[in-house]
Amino acid sequence: MMYPSYAGVAARERATLTGQVFGLLGFSMVFTAAGALLAPRIGPAAFLISLVGSLGSLIALWFLKEKTPINLGLFYLFSVCEGLLLGLVVETYLARGMGVVVLNAAAVTAALVLGLGAYAWTTKRDLTGMSGFLAIALFGVLAVSLVNALLLPLLGIHVPQLSLIISAAVAVLFSLFLMVDVQRVRAASGTHGDAIVLAIAVYLDILNLFLSILQILGFLSRREE
């Protein structure tokens, strides 16, 4: 006789956690934008600050996930540091007169996030089973990326099309990761720390999707010149 009551409590907990995740994502975009605006003023040092700050905040969150409000501060620190990196990347495109490419990449990313997110949220198909395959595929793409960035230049080999293929593969992978993580958010229940972890996962999906689309559109734009 108590099962309906327990089901109602579980549903309310999931709704609360879902609201927390999307709320955290919304605020993280504000902090990311702030970091992106700071990056050009800081200069090249912003890259090192971004790298150390992002990794440091993630490691700290691993141990302090349930320590409020420290966990929240670390999450927003992570967002600012990622914004620094994003700001440096965008600045290189703006310096080349490719502001339209940046806007187009943002528009395409927004459309994909809304479309893929809506599908993942409403479909009855369980997409979370793809997680293992996607992780293996991502490691494979990272390995090819390292070969393309480090080994091939040492051998005097330059294959521009390989960079395009890698960017396309990354875009596909993080589109799928986004759908998986949206379904994880839909089914999740837990603590505020769990909401932060889920928010970071979706945040990184969106960020990497944008960067890969930016690279693709930038490559195509240069080809047209």
Phi, psi and omega in degrees: 000341183269352185302315179302323179295315178298320180296320179295319178297316180298319179296319179293322178296318179296318180297320180295314180295320178299316177299320178296317181299310182290328175294317177298319179298317180299313179293326180297327178295324177295314179292325177296317178299321178297316178297320180296324178288330180284329188306311181298329180286327179283322180092200183303333180297341180298330180295313180294319178299318180297314182297309182293316182295318181294310180296318181297317181292323178293318178296317179297321179296330178302324182263338187242025185304325185258010180265095179272136005264012181300319181299321180292318178298319178294322179296317180286330172297317176301317181297317179296316181295320176294326176297324176300314179296315180299320179298320178296318180296312181297322180299324179295324178288319179295323180296335178266009180072031183248038179298325179297323179298318179298314180296318179295320179297319179296319181293316179296317179298314180300318180295318179294317181298315180294314182292310181293322178296318179296319180296313182297325182287325187262338183289149176272353180284133179277112182265350185292343178293347179282351189306313182297314179298317181296321179297316179296316180298322180295318177299322178297316179295321178297320179297315178296322179297318179295319177298316182293324184275329187246310187284311184299318177299324178296330180271000180076023181254129180232116181236089182303323182296333180294322177298321178295318179297318180297316179298319178296319179296319178296319179298317179295314182299314183283340169295317178290319176301320180299315180295320178298313183290327176296319177292327175296320178294318182300323186262359190281152169212147182161211186262177176297326177296322177296323178297321179295317179298316178295321179297321178296319180298312180293321179302312180293326175301312183294316182298313181291327176296315179298314182296321180291320178294322177300317179295319180297311181293325177295318178297314181294324179295319179292326179295330182281342183285000000 
